[in-house]
């Protein structure tokens, strides 16, 4: 296959290489769709677009293909009755190696002892395409056991930009509140971020597979992959901005958004970042209905309720009922606690309701991080285990634009421990 790689993956002289970082930041059967999306993108880039395997770094927990819930061990699909997208995916970092720090080290080409040790060895002539799929919150992208905060991503991107570690970078993010990571992304860093959602909303899961009892993909991700596969192999016939416009119209569930450099990168053909593949037309996506979508934050409880409907075992049913009840109580507790924190600081529940109507912009990433960490610890909840909590976190982020971190952290502690 080296002939194919030389022909399609290698850029013309002086054009530099394409580096790709693919991250699925979740684990658990009900989050099937994130690893499925990433496997599909991997297959697309390798098979159709001729990007050499050695230029792609893949991070995924890898607990789906051989999950005890998987009736077809060793396979992952991204469309109903679709073909397998798992076979042949080289995973560089899996399990506990899928962390924010490893991701930042990989992206910036730092030495790491983890996983395959493969990192992005880019130069000033190279382009980088990053694709992330998972849960997110205000200024947060979730990893299986921890969180990537906006401030840490900002610092890494700034350091890479100043160190001339790339010519251009395109970042695609499928996550709730994904826009909140990039609202302050400078237009002169040669970075563009295209996200599934703006800074105030959920992204959506699509394609419920009743047999697998899980959603197979995420609406926005499936849309951009479908669009890319439709124009294959002419990836130089559509620009980054054209894909953004097309996918924004296709994605009726959330508001696809774009940030950063909106003049140069947006006029580049997709082939600049996804390869000039003339490879096999090997489509793995197919048409799907948007109406069967669900907010990502509600997928887990929805999954438990479906399990409850399907179970015939009384013991399992009782256990599932208890789990559902615990989650419903946790959601109420989180909602109440955050409202109480806001009312304490702002002086009234009305003021909190008014704050909720304001669009989110994270002006103080350090405060946001400190407050979120305190909230997760003190209120004993995490985005990974309780994805529904992200519906309420924005109030805390907005308080950071009005109060010091210390005061909010203290107030959060007071109300979390009180209840």
C-alpha positions in Angstrom: 0.0 0.0 0.0 3.0 2.3 0.1 2.3 3.2 -3.5 -1.1 4.5 -2.6 0.3 6.4 0.3 3.0 8.0 -1.8 0.4 9.0 -4.4 -2.4 10.4 -2.2 -1.2 10.9 1.3 2.1 12.6 0.6 1.6 16.3 -0.3 3.3 17.9 -3.2 6.8 19.3 -2.7 6.8 22.2 -0.2 3.2 21.4 0.8 4.0 19.7 4.1 2.1 16.8 5.7 -1.3 16.3 7.0 -1.4 15.3 10.7 -4.6 14.0 12.2 -5.6 13.6 15.9 -8.8 11.7 16.5 -10.3 11.6 20.1 -13.3 9.8 21.5 -13.5 11.1 25.1 -16.0 8.8 26.6 -16.5 5.2 27.8 -19.5 3.0 28.4 -22.0 1.3 26.1 -24.5 4.2 26.1 -21.8 6.4 24.7 -21.2 3.9 21.8 -21.7 6.8 19.3 -18.5 8.7 20.2 -16.1 5.8 19.5 -18.2 4.8 16.5 -17.9 8.3 15.0 -14.1 8.2 15.5 -13.7 4.8 13.9 -15.7 5.9 10.9 -13.6 9.0 10.5 -10.4 6.9 10.7 -11.7 4.5 8.0 -12.7 7.4 5.8 -9.3 9.2 6.1 -7.3 6.0 5.6 -9.3 4.2 2.9 -10.9 7.0 0.9 -8.5 9.9 1.5 -5.2 8.0 1.5 -3.8 9.6 4.6 -0.9 7.4 5.9 -1.6 5.6 9.1 1.6 7.0 10.7 0.2 10.5 10.4 -3.0 9.7 12.4 -3.0 9.5 16.2 -6.1 7.9 17.6 -7.3 8.0 21.2 -10.3 6.0 22.4 -11.1 4.0 25.5 -11.8 0.8 23.4 -14.5 -0.7 25.6 -17.2 -0.9 22.9 -16.1 -3.6 20.3 -15.8 -6.3 23.0 -18.3 -4.9 25.5 -20.5 -7.5 27.2 -23.5 -5.5 25.7 -22.3 -6.0 22.2 -24.2 -8.8 20.4 -21.6 -8.7 17.6 -18.2 -8.9 19.4 -15.4 -7.2 17.6 -17.5 -4.9 15.5 -18.7 -1.3 15.7 -21.2 0.2 13.3 -22.0 3.9 12.5 -25.2 3.4 10.6 -28.2 1.0 10.9 -27.1 -2.4 9.5 -23.9 -0.6 8.5 -20.6 -2.2 7.8 -18.1 -2.6 10.6 -15.9 0.5 11.2 -13.7 -1.0 13.9 -11.5 -3.5 12.1 -8.1 -2.1 11.2 -8.3 1.0 13.4 -4.9 1.5 15.0 -5.6 2.9 18.5 -2.5 4.7 19.9 -3.9 5.5 23.3 -6.6 3.5 25.0 -8.2 2.9 28.5 -6.6 5.1 31.2 -4.2 6.7 28.7 -7.1 8.7 27.2 -6.5 11.8 29.3 -6.4 15.6 28.6 -2.7 15.7 29.3 -1.9 12.9 26.9 -4.1 14.7 24.3 -2.2 18.0 24.8 1.2 16.2 24.7 0.2 14.3 21.5 -1.0 17.5 19.8 2.0 19.6 20.7 4.5 16.8 19.9 5.8 16.4 23.4 7.5 13.1 24.4 5.1 10.7 26.3 5.7 7.4 27.9 2.0 6.4 27.4 0.4 4.2 24.7 2.2 3.9 21.4 4.1 7.1 22.2 3.1 8.4 18.7 2.7 12.2 18.7 2.2 14.9 16.1 5.7 15.7 14.8 4.5 18.7 12.8 6.6 21.6 11.3 5.7 25.1 10.1 4.7 23.6 6.7 2.3 21.0 8.0 -1.5 21.1 8.6 -3.3 19.5 11.6 -6.8 18.2 11.6 -8.2 17.5 15.1 -11.5 15.7 15.6 -13.0 15.3 19.1 -16.3 13.5 20.0 -17.7 13.4 23.5 -19.6 15.1 26.2 -18.8 18.7 27.0 -19.8 21.5 29.3 -19.1 25.2 29.6 -15.4 25.5 28.9 -15.0 21.8 29.3 -14.4 18.8 27.1 -14.8 15.5 29.0 -12.3 12.6 28.9 -13.2 9.2 30.4 -11.9 10.0 33.9 -11.1 13.7 33.8 -11.8 17.0 32.0 -9.9 19.2 29.5 -10.5 22.8 30.5 -10.5 25.7 28.1 -7.5 27.4 29.7 -5.2 24.4 29.1 -6.3 24.0 25.5 -5.8 27.8 24.9 -2.3 27.7 26.4 -1.3 24.7 24.2 -2.7 26.2 21.0 -0.9 29.5 21.8 2.3 27.8 22.5 2.1 25.8 19.2 1.2 28.9 17.2 4.1 30.9 18.7 6.4 28.0 18.1 5.4 27.7 14.5 4.3 24.1 15.0 1.9 24.1 12.1 0.8 26.1 9.0 -2.9 25.7 9.6 -5.1 23.8 12.1 -8.7 22.7 11.7 -10.5 21.5 14.8 -13.9 19.7 14.6 -15.7 19.2 17.9 -18.8 17.1 18.6 -19.8 18.0 22.1 -22.4 19.9 24.1 -21.4 23.6 24.6 -18.5 23.0 22.2 -18.6 26.6 21.1 -17.7 27.7 24.6 -14.2 26.3 24.1 -13.5 28.7 21.2 -15.5 31.9 21.6 -12.3 33.8 22.3 -10.2 31.9 19.6 -8.0 34.6 18.0 -8.5 35.1 14.2 -4.7 35.4 13.6 -3.5 32.0 15.0 -4.2 30.1 11.8 -6.7 27.9 13.6 -10.3 27.4 12.8 -12.8 25.5 15.0 -16.0 24.0 13.6 -18.3 22.8 16.4 -21.6 20.8 16.6 -23.1 23.3 19.0 -22.8 26.9 20.1 -21.8 27.9 23.6 -25.3 27.6 25.0 -26.7 24.2 23.9 -26.5 20.5 23.8 -25.3 18.5 20.8 -27.5 15.5 19.7 -27.2 11.8 19.3 -28.8 10.2 16.2 -29.7 6.8 14.9 -31.1 4.6 17.7 -30.4 1.0 17.1 -33.0 -1.0 18.9 -31.0 -4.3 18.7 -27.9 -2.7 20.1 -29.9 -0.5 22.5 -27.8 2.5 21.8 -27.4 5.5 19.5 -24.9 4.7 16.7 -23.8 8.3 15.9 -24.0 12.0 16.6 -26.1 14.1 14.3 -23.6 16.7 13.3 -20.7 14.2 12.9 -22.8 12.0 10.7 -23.8 15.0 8.7 -20.3 16.2 8.0 -19.1 12.6 7.2 -22.1 12.1 4.8 -21.3 15.4 3.1 -17.6 14.4 2.8 -18.5 11.0 1.4 -20.9 12.5 -1.1 -18.2 14.6 -2.7 -15.6 11.9 -2.7 -13.1 11.7 -4.4 -13.3 15.4 -5.2 -12.3 16.8 -1.9 -10.8 19.8 -3.5 -14.2 20.8 -4.9 -15.6 22.0 -1.5 -14.0 24.5 0.9 -14.0 24.3 4.7 -16.6 27.1 4.8 -18.8 25.4 2.2 -18.9 22.3 4.3 -19.7 24.4 7.4 -22.6 26.1 5.5 -24.0 22.7 4.2 -23.7 20.9 7.5 -25.2 23.8 9.4 -28.3 23.6 7.3 -28.3 19.7 7.6 -28.0 19.9 11.4 -31.4 21.1 12.6 -30.9 19.9 16.1 -28.2 22.2 17.2 -26.4 25.3 15.8 -23.2 24.3 14.1 -20.8 27.2 14.8 -17.4 28.3 13.5 -14.6 30.3 15.2 -11.1 31.6 14.8 -9.6 32.3 11.3 -12.6 32.9 9.1 -10.7 34.2 6.1 -7.9 31.9 5.0 -8.5 28.4 6.3 -12.2 28.7 5.5 -11.3 29.2 1.8 -9.1 26.1 1.8 -10.5 23.0 0.1 -11.3 20.1 2.4 -8.5 18.1 0.8 -6.0 20.4 2.6 -7.0 18.8 5.9 -8.6 15.5 4.9 -6.3 14.4 2.1 -6.5 14.2 -1.7 -7.8 10.7 -1.7 -8.8 9.1 -5.0 -9.2 5.9 -3.1 -12.0 3.5 -3.1 -15.5 5.0 -2.7 -16.2 3.0 0.4 -19.1 4.9 2.0 -19.8 3.8 5.6 -22.5 6.3 6.4 -26.0 6.4 5.0 -29.0 8.6 5.2 -30.7 8.9 8.6 -33.6 10.8 10.1 -32.9 13.8 12.3 -36.2 13.4 14.0 -35.0 10.4 16.0 -32.4 12.5 17.7 -32.0 13.1 21.4 -30.0 15.6 23.5 -26.7 14.0 24.4 -27.2 14.9 28.0 -30.3 12.7 28.2 -28.9 9.6 26.4 -27.8 7.8 29.6 -31.1 8.0 31.5 -32.9 7.2 28.2 -30.7 4.1 27.9 -31.5 3.0 31.4 -35.3 3.5 30.8 -35.1 1.4 27.6 -33.2 -1.3 29.5 -36.0 -1.3 32.1 -38.7 -1.6 29.4 -36.9 -4.6 27.9 -35.9 -6.5 31.0 -37.9 -9.6 32.1 -35.9 -10.2 35.2 -37.4 -8.7 38.4 -34.1 -8.2 40.2 -32.6 -6.3 37.2 -35.8 -4.2 37.0 -35.6 -3.2 40.6 -31.9 -2.3 40.2 -32.6 -0.3 37.1 -35.5 1.6 38.8 -33.2 2.5 41.6 -30.5 3.7 39.3 -33.0 5.8 37.3 -34.4 7.3 40.6 -30.9 8.1 41.8 -30.1 9.9 38.6 -33.3 11.8 38.7 -32.7 12.9 42.2 -29.1 13.9 41.4 -30.3 16.0 38.5 -32.9 17.8 40.8 -30.2 18.3 43.5 -27.7 19.8 41.0 -30.4 22.1 39.5 -31.4 23.3 43.0 -27.9 23.7 44.3 -26.7 25.8 41.3 -29.9 28.0 41.6 -29.2 28.4 45.3 -25.5 29.4 44.7 -26.7 32.0 42.1 -29.4 33.4 44.3 -27.0 33.7 47.2 -24.5 35.7 45.1 -26.9 37.7 43.0 -29.5 38.3 45.7 -32.6 36.8 44.2 -34.0 33.9 42.2 -35.1 36.4 39.5 -31.6 37.6 39.0 -30.6 34.0 38.4 -33.3 33.5 35.8 -32.2 36.7 34.0 -28.6 35.4 34.0 -29.7 32.2 32.4 -31.0 34.2 29.4 -27.6 35.7 28.8 -25.4 34.0 26.2 -22.3 32.3 27.6 -18.8 33.7 27.0 -16.0 32.4 29.2 -13.9 35.5 29.9 -12.1 34.0 32.9 -11.1 30.4 32.1 -9.1 30.1 35.4 -12.2 30.9 37.5 -14.4 28.6 35.4 -12.0 25.7 36.0 -11.6 26.3 39.7 -15.4 26.6 40.2 -16.2 23.5 38.1 -13.6 21.4 39.9 -15.0 22.5 43.3 -18.5 21.7 42.1 -17.7 18.2 40.8 -15.9 17.4 44.0 -18.2 19.0 46.6 -21.5 18.0 44.9 -20.1 14.5 44.1 -21.0 14.5 40.4 -19.1 14.2 37.1 -20.0 14.9 33.5 -18.9 11.3 32.6 -21.3 9.7 35.2 -24.0 12.3 35.2 -24.1 13.9 31.8 -27.4 15.7 32.5 -25.6 18.0 34.9 -24.2 20.0 32.0 -27.7 21.5 31.4 -27.2 23.6 34.6 -23.4 24.4 34.7 -23.5 27.5 32.6 -24.9 29.6 35.5 -21.7 28.9 37.4 -19.6 29.9 34.4 -21.5 33.1 34.0 -21.0 34.0 37.7 -17.3 34.0 36.9 -17.8 37.1 34.8 -19.1 38.9 37.9 -17.5 37.5 41.0 -14.0 36.2 42.0 -13.3 32.5 41.9 -12.8 32.4 45.7 -16.2 33.7 46.5 -18.0 31.3 44.0 -15.9 28.3 45.2 -16.8 29.1 48.8 -20.5 29.5 48.0 -20.5 26.2 46.0 -18.9 24.4 48.9 -21.5 25.8 51.3 -24.5 24.6 49.3 -23.1 21.3 48.1 -22.2 20.1 51.5 -25.4 21.5 53.1 -27.8 19.4 51.1 
